[in-house]
Amino acid sequence: MKRQVAVITGASSGIGAGLAEALAARGMQVVLVARSAPRLEALAERLRRAGGVAHVVPMDLAEAGAAQRLHEAIRALGLPVDMLINNAGTGYHGPFEAEPIERLTQTLHLNIVTLAELTRLFVPELLFRKGTILNIASTAAFQPTPFMSSYGATKAFVLSFSEALWAEYRGSGLRVVALCPGAVETPFINAIGQGVRGTAVFRKPLPVVDVVKACLKALDSTKPSRIVGIGNWLSVQMGRFSPRALTALISAAMLKPTGSQP
């Protein structure tokens, strides 16, 4: 991986920051993308002090046209891209009727539209360079997620999209993989709703370090997707054999909000 280039969205914290550190330690240049310029600069400085090469591109990927602007910004840096990591995402936990319209639109645009557009823009170069696409999905992709309905639906898209591209480009040298963790201890949890930590799903989130290790294993494999954690894997398998109505009701019980909602 020496001096190959990885573009990482949502890189200012959580999984994105952890992957930036891990890939920089492997010798890759990393392009850090997120809204917060100060956080990106702080991360980039840490990586540089450790001998890494990091570039910062502050950008709100939930805005219309953001994918095209990011693609152009990276071209302006003169960097050939070997790996695209679509990690940026957002969501909402609570009754659907309480979800602000602008939050709903942001979730759909960031989690689906920008991810798909970025993938389309970088695929020609990644095909030429026999590169890699890593999309961060979720175990929410495998069943309906009441009280997080829009978020779960976007992750179902990410998983299906990734597995379709895996099959389409198999044998071309381009690798595509989706990672599916459950709840992860990142700022995302605190951002999606006040009552979320009291739910069964979010009581014991995975440490970021475990998810990053799973990402690295996924990058080194030839499988189209990877579920993080044996408990999550078993839960997904049970859901596949249960009636969908029952699965949805179980999910509702596990995600039902506690306390007040924003």
C-alpha positions, -999 to +999 in steps of 0.1 A: +000+000+000+030+023+000+019+058-011-013+046-025-042+071-019-073+064+001-102+089+002-121+086+035-154+104+040-167+111+075-130+111+086-132+136+115-141+111+141-152+075+148-147+048+122-134+073+096-107+086+119-098+051+130-094+039+094-073+070+085-049+061+113-048+024+103-043+031+066-017+058+072+002+033+094+002+009+064+018+036+043-011+050+024-017+086+018-051+096+031-075+123+019-097+133+049-132+145+041-158+158+066-176+191+076-153+201+104-120+216+092-105+220+127-110+183+135-097+172+101-066+194+105-060+180+140-062+144+128-040+152+098-014+167+120-013+136+142-009+114+112+019+136+098+038+136+132+036+098+130+052+099+095+020+097+074+008+118+045-026+134+049-046+158+029-076+177+042-108+185+022-135+201+044-169+196+028-205+190+037-214+159+017-251+162+025-253+192+002-265+188-034-236+185-058-211+177-031-199+145-047-189+164-079-172+191-059-152+165-039-141+147-071-129+179-086-111+189-054-092+157-054-083+160-090-070+195-083-047+179-057-033+157-085-038+125-065-046+092-082-071+074-060-067+037-052-093+034-025-127+050-018-141+046+017-177+058+019-181+062+056-200+095+061-235+090+072-263+104+094-296+093+108-324+099+133-339+079+161-374+086+172-410+085+159-411+091+122-436+119+125-412+138+147-383+135+123-376+170+108-381+171+070-347+186+066-331+158+087-349+132+066-337+148+033-301+151+047-301+114+056-313+103+022-290+125+004-258+118+024-264+080+029-276+072-006-272+100-032-237+112-023-224+077-018-237+065-051-225+096-070-190+094-054-188+057-063-198+065-099-173+093-102-144+073-089-151+039-105-134+046-138-101+055-121-105+027-096-111+002-124-079+014-141-059+012-109-075-021-097-085-003-065-110-008-038-144+006-026-154+001+010-189+012+019-199+013+056-234-002+058-249-016+090-267-046+104-297-023+101-296-032+064-309-067+070-343-059+085-368-031+089-358-006+117-388+011+133-380+044+149-350+045+126-369+038+094-352+061+070-317+053+083-322+015+081-336+019+046-306+038+034-283+011+048-303-015+030-295+004-002-258+006+007-256-032+012-276-041-019-256-015-040-223-028-028-231-064-034-244-057-068-212-038-078-191-066-063-207-091-087-206-067-116-169-060-113-157-094-101-127-104-121-120-068-132-095-062-104-118-037-087-128-049-052-161-037-036-171-046-001-197-035+025-190-036+062-220-041+085-214-033+121-241-029+147-241+000+171-206+015+174-193+039+201-190+070+180-205+106+181-232+093+158-250+078+187-254+110+206-264+129+175-293+107+164-317+111+194-318+116+232-334+083+240-313+060+219-288+048+245-316+033+265-327+010+237-316-027+236-297-021+203-275+007+216-268-004+252-235-021+244-220-005+213-189-019+197-156-002+202-143+017+172-110-003+173-129-036+167-148-021+137-116-008+122-100-042+125-130-057+108-127-032+080-090-041+074-100-078+073-128-070+048-103-051+026-080-081+026-108-105+017-127-113-015-162-114+000-189-088-009-198-080+027-188-086+063-209-085+095-190-073+126-194-094+157-207-130+162-238-117+181-247-095+152-240-123+127-264-146+146-290-119+149-289-114+111-292-151+104-323-154+127-339-125+110-335-141+076-356-171+086-383-152+106-414-138+090-407-102+081-437-089+101-423-107+132-388-093+125-402-058+122-420-061+155-389-074+173-369-045+159-396-021+171-393-035+206-355-032+205-354+003+191-384+019+210-373+053+223-368+059+260-371+093+276-379+125+257-371+130+220-359+161+203 
